[in-house]
Every structure is written in structure tokens, then in C-alpha cells.
Amino acid sequence: MTRIAIIYHSGYGHTAVLAQAVAEGVGKAGAIADLVKLESAEQDFSGALAAVAKADGVIFGAPTYMGDISVPLRAFFVATSKAWMAGEWKDKLAAGFTNGLTFGGNKDHSLNSMIVLAMQHGMIWVGPAQPLGNMNGNSTAAPEAVNRIGSALGVTAQSDNAGADVTPPAGDRESARQLGERVARLAAKFTA
């Protein structure tokens, strides 16, 4: 059975909401989702590394803080050097999602940090393949619109300064769910 690792950090719970939506999409595609939450930059990353090692694909997630990924995900990336030297992740699928308070906030830069790591490992990056939120029959990028922020690199979400029970909005959650489903379906085809 296809297995997708979801390696993420969530500072205030909003990115965790997206990780759960990604996992739902993976499950809808008939694959197994291994959710691994990173807690700190000083933690033991052996569990997260093992999850990626046994997965057919990995989806990275982190909040965008100060225009880039959060420190725990960055520290995990540094901890992947032995896997990189051995070429262990070569040809695995990879994708990513990020979340932040502002609508822009350089979220594509966070996704580019994930893409660079994936490319260094020889992975195959999968974008969301979703039209822009205001191209889905909406005159504006409403909160319920899929890909309302309009990134082709990965899922970008925006959370208001409120609890994770209400934000990110439905469209951002659906964008994440669709990304999980897409990566799982492609991984199943790729490994067949």
C-alpha cells in the first residue's frame, strides 16, 4: 500500500489543521498517511527520518515566519544530510504547504525552501495543480475558494489571528486535502 509521510511543524495549531487536511486527502486516495509533528529544533529527528525512509512520498509543512519556514522544519532539513549522502530519498515524491498570518508574507519563499531541499535529495516535486482561487467562478479569492492565494508551488494558506478551530478557512483546508490526495494518487502510479 502507498504510504505518504507528512512532516510538519505548527507553532499555534493552524498548520496542524492543514496537516490533518493533507492526511485526509491521502486517506481518500487509499494510501496511508504518517503524520509526524516536529516540536522543536533540538528534538531527536530519528522518527521523522524513519517515516520518510519507509514512505513513497513526503509532504512538508510549516508556518511561514519572517518570510521562511519555521526553525523546527529547518533543523529537520539539516538532519537529513546522511540520507542525502546515501541518496536514500532519490525519486521519492515531495510536496509542501505553508501557512501565515498575512495574505502574502513571502509564503512562496517558504515553499522554495522545501523545493530546494527536495531537489538536493533528487526528489520529484509535486505542485497542487489547482487553478487560482478567483478563476473558479468567483469574482474574488473568497475564503471558501481553493487556492485562493494563487500558488503553483504548493499550498499556501492564511490564518487570521484567531483559534485554529476557525482559521485557516475552508478553501485553504480543501486545498490541503486535495494536495494530499494528489500526491498519494501520483505515488501509487509512480511506484506501480
C-alpha positions as CSV (number, residue, x, y, z in Angstrom):
1,M,0.0,0.0,0.0
2,T,1.2,3.5,-0.8
3,R,2.5,5.4,2.2
4,I,2.9,9.2,2.5
5,A,4.9,10.9,5.3
6,I,3.6,14.3,6.4
7,I,6.4,16.0,8.2
8,Y,5.3,19.4,9.7
9,H,5.7,21.9,12.4
10,S,2.9,24.0,13.8
11,G,3.5,26.8,16.2
12,Y,-0.1,27.8,17.0
13,G,-2.1,24.9,15.6
14,H,-3.1,26.4,12.3
15,T,-0.5,24.5,10.3
16,A,-1.6,21.3,12.1
17,V,-5.1,21.9,10.8
18,L,-3.7,21.9,7.3
19,A,-1.6,18.8,8.0
20,Q,-4.7,16.9,9.1
21,A,-6.5,18.0,5.9
22,V,-3.5,16.7,3.9
23,A,-3.8,13.4,5.8
24,E,-7.5,13.2,5.0
25,G,-6.7,13.6,1.3
26,V,-4.0,10.9,1.4
27,G,-6.6,8.6,3.0
28,K,-9.2,9.4,0.5
29,A,-6.8,8.3,-2.2
30,G,-6.5,4.9,-0.4
31,A,-3.0,5.5,1.0
32,I,-1.6,5.5,4.5
33,A,-0.7,8.9,6.0
34,D,2.1,9.0,8.6
35,L,1.6,12.4,10.4
36,V,4.8,13.4,12.1
37,K,4.7,16.7,14.1
38,L,8.0,18.4,14.8
39,E,8.1,20.0,18.2
40,S,11.5,21.8,18.3
41,A,14.8,22.3,16.6
42,E,16.6,20.3,19.4
43,Q,14.5,17.1,19.2
44,D,15.6,13.7,18.0
45,F,14.5,13.5,14.4
46,S,15.0,9.7,14.0
47,G,11.3,9.1,14.0
48,A,10.7,11.6,11.3
49,L,13.6,10.4,9.2
50,A,12.3,6.8,9.6
51,A,8.8,7.9,8.4
52,V,10.3,9.4,5.2
53,A,12.5,6.4,4.6
54,K,9.6,4.0,4.5
55,A,7.3,6.4,2.6
56,D,6.7,6.6,-1.2
57,G,6.4,10.4,-0.9
58,V,6.6,13.1,1.7
59,I,4.7,16.3,2.2
60,F,6.4,19.0,4.2
61,G,4.5,21.7,6.1
62,A,5.5,24.7,8.2
63,P,4.3,28.1,9.1
64,T,6.0,31.0,7.4
65,Y,7.7,33.1,10.0
66,M,9.6,36.2,8.9
67,G,9.4,35.1,5.2
68,D,10.7,31.5,5.6
69,I,9.9,28.1,7.1
70,S,9.9,27.8,10.9
71,V,13.1,26.7,12.7
72,P,12.0,23.1,13.6
73,L,11.5,22.2,9.9
74,R,14.8,23.9,9.0
75,A,16.5,21.8,11.7
76,F,14.9,18.7,10.4
77,F,16.2,19.6,6.9
78,V,19.7,19.8,8.3
79,A,19.3,16.4,9.9
80,T,18.6,14.8,6.5
81,S,22.3,15.1,5.5
82,K,23.0,11.3,6.0
83,A,20.0,10.4,3.9
84,W,21.2,12.9,1.2
85,M,24.7,11.4,1.2
86,A,23.4,7.9,0.7
87,G,20.8,9.0,-1.9
88,E,18.0,7.5,0.2
89,W,15.3,9.9,-0.9
90,K,16.1,9.9,-4.6
91,D,13.0,9.6,-6.8
92,K,10.5,9.9,-3.9
93,L,7.7,12.4,-4.5
94,A,7.7,15.6,-2.4
95,A,5.2,18.4,-1.9
96,G,4.6,21.2,0.6
97,F,2.3,23.5,2.4
98,T,2.7,26.6,4.4
99,N,0.5,29.0,6.5
100,G,0.9,32.5,7.8
101,L,-1.0,35.4,9.3
102,T,-0.8,37.7,6.3
103,F,-2.2,37.1,2.8
104,G,1.2,37.3,1.2
105,G,4.0,37.2,3.7
106,N,6.5,35.5,1.3
107,K,4.9,32.1,1.5
108,D,6.3,31.1,-1.9
109,H,9.8,31.6,-0.3
110,S,8.9,29.0,2.3
111,L,7.8,26.6,-0.4
112,N,11.0,27.3,-2.3
113,S,13.0,26.3,0.8
114,M,11.2,23.0,0.7
115,I,11.7,22.6,-3.1
116,V,15.4,23.2,-2.8
117,L,15.7,20.5,-0.2
118,A,13.7,18.1,-2.3
119,M,15.8,18.9,-5.4
120,Q,19.1,18.4,-3.4
121,H,17.8,14.9,-2.4
122,G,16.8,14.1,-6.1
123,M,13.1,14.0,-5.2
124,I,10.3,14.8,-7.6
125,W,8.3,17.9,-6.6
126,V,4.5,17.8,-7.0
127,G,2.6,21.1,-7.1
128,P,-1.1,21.4,-6.3
129,A,-2.3,21.7,-9.9
130,Q,-5.2,23.9,-8.8
131,P,-6.4,27.0,-10.7
132,L,-6.3,30.3,-9.0
133,G,-9.0,30.9,-6.4
134,N,-10.6,33.7,-8.4
135,M,-10.7,31.6,-11.5
136,N,-13.2,29.0,-10.1
137,G,-16.3,31.1,-10.9
138,N,-15.6,33.5,-8.1
139,S,-15.0,37.2,-8.8
140,T,-12.7,37.4,-5.8
141,A,-10.5,34.9,-3.9
142,A,-13.1,34.2,-1.2
143,P,-12.2,32.2,1.9
144,E,-14.0,29.2,0.6
145,A,-12.1,29.2,-2.7
146,V,-9.5,26.5,-3.4
147,N,-6.0,28.0,-4.0
148,R,-7.3,31.5,-3.1
149,I,-3.8,32.8,-2.6
150,G,-2.8,31.5,-6.0
151,S,0.4,29.5,-5.6
152,A,1.5,26.9,-8.2
153,L,4.4,25.7,-6.0
154,G,2.4,24.2,-3.1
155,V,-0.5,25.0,-0.8
156,T,-0.4,28.5,0.7
157,A,-2.9,29.3,3.5
158,Q,-3.7,32.4,5.6
159,S,-4.9,32.3,9.1
160,D,-6.4,35.2,10.9
161,N,-5.3,36.0,14.4
162,A,-7.8,33.5,15.8
163,G,-8.0,30.0,17.0
164,A,-7.2,27.0,14.8
165,D,-10.9,25.9,15.1
166,V,-12.0,28.7,12.8
167,T,-8.9,29.5,10.7
168,P,-7.4,28.8,8.2
169,P,-10.7,29.0,6.2
170,A,-12.5,26.2,4.4
171,G,-10.9,26.9,1.0
172,D,-7.4,26.6,2.4
173,R,-8.3,23.3,4.2
174,E,-9.7,22.0,0.9
175,S,-6.6,23.0,-0.9
176,A,-4.5,21.0,1.5
177,R,-6.8,18.0,1.3
178,Q,-6.6,18.0,-2.5
179,L,-2.8,18.2,-2.3
180,G,-2.7,15.1,-0.1
181,E,-5.0,13.2,-2.4
182,R,-2.9,14.2,-5.5
183,V,0.4,13.2,-4.0
184,A,-1.0,9.9,-2.9
185,R,-2.5,9.1,-6.3
186,L,0.7,10.0,-8.1
187,A,2.8,8.0,-5.7
188,A,0.6,4.9,-6.3
189,K,1.1,5.4,-10.1
190,F,4.8,6.1,-9.8
191,T,5.5,3.0,-7.6
192,A,3.3,0.6,-9.6
